């Protein structure tokens, strides 16, 4: 594509010819090829400006940067911008022919619920007979064709590339998670959202945002940038819902379980295999459970209504939806023990899952919670999660999550510090996650519930920078099977 077309709508100063033919855009100097446009991004760990010479040596004929280097030649065109992340997002949209304008694009942001809402929405619209795309923490889908997901929200180049592939494959809708990091780093710039959803905001990602106020402001930017024709759909049960949309130009709609809202849901009864709910005055049985899932299903229903789908048909499909991988996913043993695998890795998510279990289980059955906290992430939530687990479970086993570069024992000590003196006797610390799960199974009797929290869908564990295969669901299923064999 001509450089001139790639730079459309970008406020910049151009030094050199904008008539050059550009093969590809990249911000990774290691991937630069002949006739590429290299975008110098100032990241958290490195500065792309330091690699401009390397990019030119590799064949780049255009450089987009924030600071003009000295000693450049006429062989290369330099484009100087105020914010390279913003410019990259717009350049990527131009290069891939603005695919988001050719789709109905739904973005979901919030601390919890993003993966469930986008995945269930994708399933619902697929059930309506539409081809749809999905960008999520768990997987990316173009129709039903899957590609692995490496980030909750990919970089702007990858987003535009995937959306273009969706358009080319005939997709009419796309559903994507929108992380606070991606908003702050302008990865979602130049995307044309039809519906933007806010689920909630609780304690998370303070290792990146530093303060809760900065975290809120990052989320709010998503709604600040919406056009008049879009819908801003917010969870009125969260006290920050109004903050999110106070400066938006979009049409504001609300959903809620506990408050007055445009779209309402009420839980009538709950069991481990599903719940009876009332959505907008119609009762239906669904196969998910818990307040958080009722809220997620209501968001999915609301999205479909805003996109013009008939109410009765939406509710029929909602009643058939099953749990998202690693989100309150349960496995039952031959001797009547229920293990629940959930991605809950924040204080709010953990208390929501535990409360849901406690509302359903019999008083004679105990809850054993196996939980850890990730390394190289927000440390302040560790004692809080230790406290929540101990205060609301009969037994707790603190164990490793993904320690990453940190010492697992240090993380566990910080979690254990949150356990109250009266709960110490109910808490074990077992750093080896497999052994922790095995111990929980050995402690459990018929009817008891084991919550294995923190990793959910993840199929790896990262210790000292090394990733090894590890799936909570696989591990507990394997231990259940071994126990069945031993029982026989």
C-alpha positions as CSV (number, residue, x, y, z in Angstrom):
1,X,0.0,0.0,0.0
2,X,1.2,3.5,-0.7
3,X,2.6,5.3,2.4
4,X,0.3,8.2,1.7
5,X,-2.8,6.0,2.2
6,X,-1.4,4.4,5.4
7,X,-0.9,7.9,6.9
8,X,-4.4,9.0,6.2
9,X,-6.0,10.9,9.2
10,X,-2.7,10.8,11.1
11,X,-1.4,14.2,12.3
12,X,2.3,14.1,11.4
13,X,5.3,15.8,9.9
14,X,6.8,13.9,6.9
15,X,10.4,14.1,5.9
16,X,10.8,12.4,2.6
17,X,8.4,10.9,0.0
18,X,5.0,9.5,1.0
19,X,4.7,7.9,-2.4
20,X,6.6,4.8,-1.3
21,X,5.1,1.4,-1.6
22,X,5.0,-0.2,1.9
23,X,5.1,-4.0,2.2
24,X,4.1,-4.3,5.8
25,X,3.9,-2.3,9.1
26,X,5.8,-3.6,12.1
27,X,6.9,-2.2,15.5
28,X,9.3,-5.2,16.2
29,X,12.7,-4.4,14.7
30,X,13.5,-8.1,14.5
31,X,10.6,-8.6,12.0
32,X,11.5,-5.8,9.6
33,X,11.8,-6.7,6.0
34,X,12.5,-4.8,2.7
35,X,10.2,-1.8,2.1
36,X,8.5,-2.0,5.5
37,X,7.2,0.8,7.7
38,X,8.9,0.5,11.2
39,X,7.0,2.2,14.0
40,X,9.2,3.2,17.0
41,X,7.2,2.6,20.1
42,X,8.3,3.7,23.6
43,X,7.5,0.6,25.7
44,X,7.7,-0.2,29.4
45,X,10.9,-2.2,28.9
46,X,12.5,-0.8,25.7
47,X,12.3,2.1,23.3
48,X,11.8,1.4,19.6
49,X,13.8,4.6,18.8
50,X,16.9,2.7,19.9
51,X,16.3,0.2,17.0
52,X,15.7,2.6,14.1
53,X,19.2,2.0,12.7
54,X,18.7,-1.8,12.9
55,X,15.3,-1.4,11.1
56,X,16.8,0.6,8.3
57,X,19.6,-2.0,7.9
58,X,16.9,-4.7,7.6
59,X,15.2,-2.9,4.8
60,X,12.7,-0.4,6.3
61,X,12.1,2.5,3.9
62,X,9.8,4.4,6.2
63,X,10.1,5.1,10.0
64,X,7.3,6.5,12.1
65,X,8.6,7.9,15.4
66,X,8.1,10.6,18.1
67,X,11.7,11.9,18.0
68,X,13.5,12.6,14.7
69,X,16.9,11.0,14.7
70,X,20.0,12.8,13.3
71,X,21.9,11.7,10.3
72,X,19.1,10.3,8.2
73,X,19.3,9.9,4.4
74,X,16.9,10.5,1.5
75,X,16.5,6.7,1.1
76,X,14.2,6.6,4.1
77,X,11.0,8.6,4.8
78,X,10.6,9.7,8.4
79,X,7.2,10.4,9.9
80,X,7.2,12.3,13.2
81,X,4.1,12.1,15.4
82,X,3.1,13.2,18.9
83,X,2.0,9.7,20.0
84,X,3.3,6.6,18.2
85,X,0.8,4.3,19.7
86,X,-2.1,6.4,18.4
87,X,-0.5,6.6,15.0
88,X,0.2,2.9,14.9
89,X,-3.5,2.1,15.6
90,X,-4.6,4.5,12.8
91,X,-2.0,3.2,10.4
92,X,-2.9,-0.4,11.0
93,X,-6.6,0.4,10.5
94,X,-5.8,2.1,7.2
95,X,-3.5,-0.7,6.0
96,X,-6.1,-3.3,6.7
97,X,-8.9,-1.2,5.1
98,X,-10.7,-0.3,8.3
99,X,-12.4,-3.7,8.9
100,X,-14.2,-2.7,12.1
101,X,-16.4,-0.5,9.9
102,X,-17.6,-3.6,8.1
103,X,-18.6,-5.5,11.2
104,X,-20.8,-5.0,14.2
105,X,-18.1,-4.8,16.8
106,X,-18.8,-5.3,20.5
107,X,-16.1,-4.5,23.1
108,X,-16.3,-5.6,26.8
109,X,-14.2,-4.1,29.5
110,X,-14.2,-4.6,33.3
111,X,-12.2,-6.5,35.9
112,X,-14.3,-9.6,35.8
113,X,-16.7,-11.2,33.3
114,X,-15.1,-10.1,30.0
115,X,-14.2,-13.6,28.7
116,X,-17.6,-15.0,29.7
117,X,-19.6,-12.2,28.0
118,X,-17.7,-12.2,24.7
119,X,-17.6,-16.0,24.5
120,X,-21.3,-16.4,25.3
121,X,-22.2,-13.6,22.9
122,X,-20.2,-15.3,20.1
123,X,-22.0,-18.5,20.8
124,X,-25.4,-16.8,20.8
125,X,-24.9,-15.0,17.5
126,X,-23.5,-18.2,16.0
127,X,-26.7,-20.0,17.1
128,X,-28.7,-17.3,15.3
129,X,-26.9,-18.4,12.1
130,X,-24.4,-15.6,11.9
131,X,-20.7,-16.0,11.3
132,X,-18.9,-14.1,14.0
133,X,-15.4,-13.5,15.3
134,X,-14.0,-13.6,18.8
135,X,-11.0,-12.0,20.5
136,X,-10.6,-13.3,24.1
137,X,-8.2,-14.3,26.8
138,X,-8.8,-17.9,26.1
139,X,-8.9,-18.0,22.3
140,X,-9.4,-16.1,19.0
141,X,-12.0,-17.4,16.6
142,X,-12.9,-16.5,13.1
143,X,-16.2,-18.3,12.7
144,X,-15.2,-21.6,14.3
145,X,-11.6,-21.5,13.1
146,X,-9.3,-21.0,16.2
147,X,-6.0,-19.3,16.7
148,X,-4.2,-19.1,20.1
149,X,-4.6,-16.0,22.2
150,X,-1.5,-14.5,23.9
151,X,-3.0,-11.4,25.4
152,X,-6.5,-10.4,26.7
153,X,-6.4,-7.7,23.9
154,X,-3.7,-8.0,21.2
155,X,-1.6,-5.2,19.8
156,X,-3.3,-2.8,17.4
157,X,-1.7,-4.4,14.3
158,X,-2.9,-7.9,15.3
159,X,-6.4,-6.6,16.1
160,X,-6.8,-5.0,12.7
161,X,-5.3,-8.1,10.9
162,X,-7.7,-10.5,12.7
163,X,-10.7,-8.2,12.1
164,X,-9.7,-8.1,8.4
165,X,-9.5,-11.9,8.3
166,X,-13.0,-12.0,9.9
167,X,-14.4,-9.7,7.2
168,X,-12.8,-11.7,4.5
169,X,-14.2,-14.9,6.0
170,X,-17.7,-13.4,5.9
171,X,-18.2,-12.5,9.6
172,X,-20.9,-10.1,10.4
173,X,-20.2,-9.6,14.1
174,X,-17.1,-9.5,16.3
175,X,-16.8,-9.7,20.1
176,X,-13.6,-8.7,21.9
177,X,-12.3,-8.2,25.4
178,X,-10.9,-4.8,26.0
179,X,-8.3,-4.7,28.8
180,X,-7.3,-1.6,30.7
181,X,-3.7,-2.1,29.4
182,X,-5.0,-2.0,25.8
183,X,-6.9,1.2,26.4
184,X,-4.0,2.9,28.1
185,X,-1.6,1.8,25.4
186,X,-4.0,3.0,22.6
187,X,-4.2,-0.6,21.1
188,X,-8.0,-0.1,20.5
189,X,-7.5,3.2,18.7
190,X,-9.3,3.6,15.3
191,X,-11.7,0.8,16.1
192,X,-15.4,1.5,15.3
193,X,-17.4,0.0,18.2
194,X,-21.1,-0.5,17.9
195,X,-21.5,-1.6,21.6
196,X,-19.2,-1.0,24.5
197,X,-19.9,-2.9,27.7
198,X,-18.7,-2.2,31.3
199,X,-19.0,-5.1,33.7
200,X,-17.4,-3.9,37.0
201,X,-14.2,-2.5,38.4
202,X,-12.4,-4.0,41.4
203,X,-9.0,-4.4,42.9
204,X,-6.6,-5.5,40.1
205,X,-3.7,-4.5,37.8
206,X,-2.3,-1.9,40.3
207,X,1.2,-3.2,39.4
208,X,0.6,-1.4,36.1
209,X,-1.8,1.4,36.9
210,X,-0.3,2.2,40.3
211,X,-3.5,3.6,41.7
212,X,-7.1,2.6,41.6
213,X,-8.1,6.0,40.3
214,X,-5.7,5.6,37.4
215,X,-7.2,2.2,36.7
216,X,-10.7,3.7,36.6
217,X,-9.6,6.5,34.3
218,X,-8.1,3.9,31.9
219,X,-11.4,2.1,31.6
220,X,-13.3,5.4,31.3
221,X,-11.2,6.3,28.2
222,X,-12.9,3.5,26.3
223,X,-16.3,5.1,26.7
224,X,-15.0,8.7,26.3
225,X,-14.0,7.7,22.7
226,X,-17.3,6.2,21.6
227,X,-19.2,7.9,18.7
228,X,-22.8,9.1,18.9
229,X,-24.2,6.1,17.1
230,X,-22.8,3.5,19.5
231,X,-24.3,2.0,22.7
232,X,-22.6,2.2,26.1
233,X,-24.0,-0.6,28.1
234,X,-23.0,-0.5,31.8
235,X,-23.6,-2.7,34.8
236,X,-25.6,-0.4,37.2
237,X,-24.7,-2.7,40.1
238,X,-21.2,-1.3,40.1
239,X,-20.9,2.1,41.8
240,X,-18.5,3.3,39.1
241,X,-21.0,2.7,36.2
242,X,-22.0,6.4,36.1
243,X,-18.4,7.5,36.1
244,X,-17.6,5.4,33.0
245,X,-20.3,7.1,30.9
246,X,-20.4,10.7,32.3
247,X,-18.5,12.0,29.2
248,X,-19.5,9.6,26.5
249,X,-21.3,10.6,23.3
250,X,-22.8,7.1,23.0
251,X,-26.4,6.1,23.9
252,X,-26.2,4.9,27.5
253,X,-28.1,1.7,28.5
254,X,-27.9,-0.1,31.9
255,X,-28.3,-3.7,33.1
256,X,-28.5,-4.9,36.7
257,X,-29.2,-7.7,39.1
258,X,-29.6,-5.5,42.3
259,X,-30.4,-2.0,41.0
260,X,-32.9,-0.2,38.8
261,X,-31.8,-0.6,35.2
262,X,-33.0,-0.8,31.6
263,X,-32.4,-4.6,31.5
264,X,-33.1,-6.6,34.7
265,X,-32.4,-10.2,35.9
266,X,-33.5,-12.0,39.1
267,X,-32.4,-15.3,40.4
268,X,-35.3,-17.5,41.5
269,X,-33.5,-20.7,42.5
270,X,-30.0,-22.1,42.2
271,X,-28.4,-25.6,42.0
272,X,-25.0,-26.8,41.0
273,X,-26.3,-27.8,37.6
274,X,-28.0,-24.5,36.8
275,X,-30.5,-21.8,38.0
276,X,-34.0,-20.5,37.3
277,X,-33.8,-16.8,36.4
278,X,-36.2,-14.1,35.3
279,X,-34.9,-11.8,32.6
280,X,-37.2,-8.9,31.7
281,X,-40.2,-10.6,33.2
282,X,-39.7,-14.0,31.5
283,X,-38.6,-17.0,33.5
284,X,-36.1,-19.5,32.1
285,X,-33.8,-22.3,33.2
286,X,-30.1,-21.7,32.4
287,X,-27.1,-24.0,32.8
288,X,-24.9,-21.4,34.5
289,X,-25.0,-20.5,38.2
290,X,-24.2,-17.6,40.5
291,X,-24.9,-13.9,40.7
292,X,-22.0,-13.1,38.5
293,X,-23.2,-15.5,35.8
294,X,-26.7,-14.1,36.0
295,X,-25.2,-10.7,35.4
296,X,-23.1,-12.0,32.5
297,X,-26.1,-13.6,30.8
298,X,-28.0,-10.4,31.2
299,X,-25.2,-8.5,29.5
300,X,-25.3,-11.0,26.6
301,X,-29.1,-10.7,26.4
302,X,-28.8,-6.9,26.4
303,X,-26.1,-6.8,23.7
304,X,-28.4,-8.9,21.5
305,X,-31.4,-6.7,22.1
306,X,-29.3,-3.6,21.3
307,X,-28.2,-5.2,18.1
308,X,-31.8,-5.9,17.0
309,X,-32.4,-9.5,17.8
310,X,-35.9,-10.7,18.9
311,X,-36.3,-11.1,22.6
312,X,-38.0,-14.6,22.6
313,X,-35.3,-16.1,20.3
314,X,-32.5,-14.6,22.4
315,X,-33.9,-16.2,25.6
316,X,-34.3,-19.6,23.9
317,X,-30.6,-19.6,23.0
318,X,-29.6,-18.2,26.4
319,X,-31.2,-21.2,28.1
320,X,-28.9,-23.5,26.1
321,X,-25.6,-21.7,26.8
322,X,-23.0,-23.6,28.8
323,X,-20.1,-22.4,31.0
324,X,-17.0,-20.9,29.4
325,X,-13.8,-22.9,29.8
326,X,-12.3,-22.3,33.2
327,X,-15.2,-20.2,34.5
328,X,-17.0,-22.1,37.2
329,X,-16.3,-25.3,35.4
330,X,-17.0,-28.4,37.5
331,X,-15.8,-32.0,37.6
332,X,-17.5,-34.7,39.7
333,X,-15.8,-37.7,41.2
334,X,-17.2,-41.2,41.4
335,X,-17.6,-40.8,45.2
336,X,-19.6,-37.6,45.0
337,X,-17.0,-34.8,45.4
338,X,-17.5,-31.7,43.2
339,X,-14.4,-29.8,42.0
340,X,-14.9,-26.4,40.6
341,X,-12.2,-24.8,38.4
342,X,-12.4,-21.0,38.1
343,X,-10.2,-18.2,36.9
344,X,-10.9,-16.1,40.0
345,X,-7.6,-14.3,40.5
346,X,-8.8,-11.1,42.1
347,X,-10.4,-10.5,45.6
348,X,-13.8,-9.6,44.1
349,X,-13.9,-12.6,41.7
350,X,-12.8,-15.0,44.5
351,X,-15.4,-13.8,47.0
352,X,-18.1,-14.0,44.3
353,X,-17.3,-17.6,43.4
354,X,-17.1,-18.7,47.1
355,X,-20.4,-16.9,47.9
356,X,-22.1,-18.7,45.0
357,X,-20.8,-22.1,46.2
358,X,-21.8,-21.4,49.8
359,X,-25.3,-20.4,48.8
360,X,-25.8,-23.8,47.1
361,X,-24.0,-26.4,49.1
362,X,-25.6,-28.1,52.1
363,X,-24.3,-27.2,55.5
364,X,-23.1,-30.7,56.1
365,X,-20.8,-30.5,53.1
366,X,-17.5,-28.6,53.5
367,X,-15.8,-26.2,51.0
368,X,-12.1,-26.6,50.5
369,X,-10.5,-23.7,48.6
370,X,-7.2,-24.2,46.7
371,X,-5.9,-20.8,45.7
372,X,-2.7,-18.9,44.9
373,X,-1.6,-15.5,43.5
374,X,0.5,-14.7,40.4
375,X,4.1,-13.5,40.6
376,X,5.3,-10.2,39.2
377,X,1.8,-8.8,39.6
378,X,-0.1,-6.6,42.1
379,X,1.2,-7.7,45.5
380,X,-1.4,-5.8,47.6
381,X,-4.2,-8.2,46.7
382,X,-2.3,-11.3,48.1
383,X,-3.2,-10.9,51.8
384,X,-6.7,-9.9,50.9
385,X,-7.2,-13.1,48.9
386,X,-5.7,-15.1,51.7
387,X,-8.2,-13.5,54.1
388,X,-11.2,-14.0,51.8
389,X,-10.4,-17.7,51.3
390,X,-9.9,-18.4,55.0
391,X,-13.0,-16.4,56.2
392,X,-15.4,-18.0,53.7
393,X,-14.1,-21.6,53.3
394,X,-14.0,-24.5,55.8
395,X,-10.5,-25.5,54.7
396,X,-7.9,-23.6,52.6
397,X,-4.8,-24.7,50.8
398,X,-2.6,-21.8,49.7
399,X,-0.5,-22.9,46.7
400,X,1.4,-21.6,43.7
401,X,-0.4,-20.0,40.8
402,X,2.1,-18.7,38.2
403,X,5.0,-17.5,40.4
404,X,6.9,-16.3,37.2
405,X,10.2,-14.8,38.4
406,X,9.3,-14.6,42.1
407,X,10.0,-17.0,44.9
408,X,6.8,-19.0,45.3
409,X,7.2,-19.2,49.1
410,X,7.4,-15.4,49.3
411,X,4.1,-15.1,47.5
412,X,2.5,-17.7,49.8
413,X,3.9,-16.0,52.9
414,X,2.2,-12.7,51.8
415,X,-1.1,-14.5,51.2
416,X,-0.8,-16.3,54.6
417,X,-0.3,-12.9,56.3
418,X,-3.9,-12.1,55.6
419,X,-5.3,-15.1,57.4
420,X,-6.9,-14.2,60.7
421,X,-5.6,-15.8,64.0
422,X,-8.8,-17.7,64.5
423,X,-8.5,-19.3,61.0
424,X,-4.9,-20.4,61.0
425,X,-5.7,-24.0,62.0
426,X,-7.9,-24.4,58.8
427,X,-5.1,-23.3,56.4
428,X,-2.4,-25.3,54.8
429,X,0.5,-24.0,52.6
430,X,1.6,-26.4,49.9
431,X,3.7,-24.7,47.2
432,X,3.4,-27.6,44.7
433,X,0.0,-27.0,43.0
434,X,-0.5,-30.7,41.9
435,X,0.2,-31.8,45.5
436,X,-2.1,-29.1,46.8
437,X,-5.0,-30.3,44.6
438,X,-4.2,-34.0,45.5
439,X,-4.3,-33.1,49.2
440,X,-7.7,-31.3,48.8
441,X,-9.1,-34.4,47.2
442,X,-7.8,-36.6,50.0
443,X,-9.4,-34.3,52.6
444,X,-12.8,-34.3,50.8
445,X,-15.7,-36.6,51.5
446,X,-18.9,-37.3,49.6
447,X,-20.9,-34.1,48.9
448,X,-17.9,-31.8,49.6
449,X,-16.8,-29.1,47.2
450,X,-13.3,-28.2,46.2
451,X,-12.7,-24.8,44.6
452,X,-9.5,-24.6,42.6
453,X,-9.1,-20.9,41.9
454,X,-6.8,-18.6,39.9
455,X,-5.8,-20.3,36.7
456,X,-9.1,-21.4,35.2
457,X,-8.6,-22.1,31.4
458,X,-4.8,-21.8,31.6
459,X,-2.8,-24.9,30.5
460,X,0.6,-23.9,31.8
461,X,2.4,-23.0,35.0
462,X,5.2,-20.5,34.9
463,X,7.9,-20.9,37.5
464,X,11.3,-19.1,37.4
465,X,10.4,-18.0,33.9
466,X,9.9,-21.5,32.6
467,X,6.4,-22.5,31.3
468,X,5.4,-26.2,31.9
469,X,2.1,-27.8,30.9
470,X,-0.4,-27.7,33.8
471,X,-4.2,-27.7,33.7
472,X,-6.2,-27.6,36.9
473,X,-9.1,-29.4,35.2
474,X,-6.8,-32.2,33.9
475,X,-5.0,-32.6,37.2
476,X,-8.1,-32.9,39.3
477,X,-9.8,-35.2,36.8
478,X,-6.7,-37.4,36.8
479,X,-6.7,-37.6,40.6
480,X,-10.4,-38.4,40.7
481,X,-9.8,-41.2,38.2
482,X,-6.9,-42.6,40.3
483,X,-9.1,-42.5,43.4
484,X,-11.9,-44.4,41.5
485,X,-9.4,-47.1,40.5
486,X,-8.2,-47.4,44.1
487,X,-11.7,-47.5,45.3
488,X,-12.4,-50.5,43.1
